[in-house]
Amino acid sequence: MSISLSQNIRLIQSQQLALTPQLQQAIKLLQLNQIELLEMVSQEMVSNPVLEEAVDRVGEAQENERKRQVEQAEEVLRGTLDAEDRPGIREAMKETDWQPYFEQRGIVGSGRSGFDGDDGPAWDYNLTRPTTLVDHLLWQLQLSPSFSEREQEIGEAVIYSVDDDGYLEAGLDELAGRLGCSEPEVEAVLARIQQFDPVGVAARSLEECLLCQMEHLGIDDELSRVIVADHLNQLKTKNFRKIARLLQVDEDRVLAAVRVILDLDPKPGARFQPDASQIVIPEVFVYKREGRFVVVLNDDRLPKLAINSYYQEIARRERGDANGSLARSYLTEKIRAAQWLIKSIEQRQKTIYKVMESIVKFQGDFFDRGPHYLKPLVLRDVADDIEMHESTVSRVTQGKYVQTPHGVFELKYFFNSSINQGSGDIASASVKQRIVEYIEREDPAAPLSDDAIVKLLARDHEIAIARRTVAKYRNQLGILASSQRKKIV
């Protein structure tokens, strides 16, 4: 059997989607929220010299008119001073006490303030840096005269190993090896730091944290100590009956001990954590005007971009110069990049507007009557309505918010799966809202079980869903089970 080898050239024609850098940038812009877009535009204006913020011609004309009026007023005042007795005016000014004026008004443009003219400081200019847990502990360590220089070094290593909740992340062996000392030395310093404010900080476990607080507060209840040391799992699930059975004590005594434990702080460092609230700037406003809902884009914060005319003129002038080809190619590239950025931002705004208009059309009952009237909606419905791809709608709705008559909502909030009912489909978000309302109104001493919520939904709203569906929605909402929501009265 012979095998013949040969070489040949074949031409094959095929089609595939190529994502150019410009198209990648347009897709990236589409999924950025307004804060991220502003940051990205600021970076582009720094890196691209031909890109600038468009000048408001109307505002510029008003500013020029104001300057002209000020100059006229200065000329009138100068003429008045020339006509009057200047020595007398100077003498009157010497006798005037100007200190109260400067104290009340401040000195404009002073080097001390760091600001000139009418531009004021940013809103956070005068805010002090919040005290962190590490700062608070180091301050106490430095004010403690009983610590030797060596113990101060060990204490600093311990404090820098504390996490945001106030627990020690590093082991004693690790700290001892790092500092070149023995574990008992580290443990002795650790025991003293655990009595700093907040008490129980730098604990290695929840049990140790709570026991430190009980010792500091002088709580001598042996039953409370035993529950903390040996029965935290039952305490977490609030299985007080099992604790009473295991310890062979009356359940009322267990409840009394638990009340003492609940007054302790399981996360002593949490109060030093910075506020993690998220700043939300609505991309769109929806309001009712003349009986119909109107969609308005929030363009106030977006800068109006333009291409610098000076660089455009240089690029045109260098076109016929053989020696200026390098400068012309550089400027031409930057001008094209700026034009594409401006076009991509305009396209982004148009796409957001189209998507929001379609959402308003599908969810008209929500905007008119509230969250309970939210309808089932999927991305394909909006994509087909505005003749775009589902992935485009998905990018638009991610991380962007709309101001409605009923509050601020993320755009993806309006897309919900449906629950089949005899009288029609119901949006899952509407069911979740009703579950939240039931739980907010429940008795803390006898919280509603998932079965009880199923019965209430069927009785009040004719919504028939399974218990496991209620449990799934409750977990998605971050709501604990009824046994963990129970409070001791």
Helices and strands as residue ranges (DSSP letters): H 21-31, H 34-47, E 51-53, H 57-83, H 86-95, H 99-105, H 133-142, H 149-159, H 172-179, H 183-193, H 206-217, H 222-230, H 232-236, H 240-247, H 251-262, G 270-272, E 284-289, E 292-297, E 305-307, H 309-317, G 318-320, G 322-324, H 325-362, H 364-369, G 371-373, H 379-386, H 390-397, E 401-404, E 407-410, G 411-414, E 418-419, E 426-427, H 428-441, H 450-461, H 467-476, H 482-485
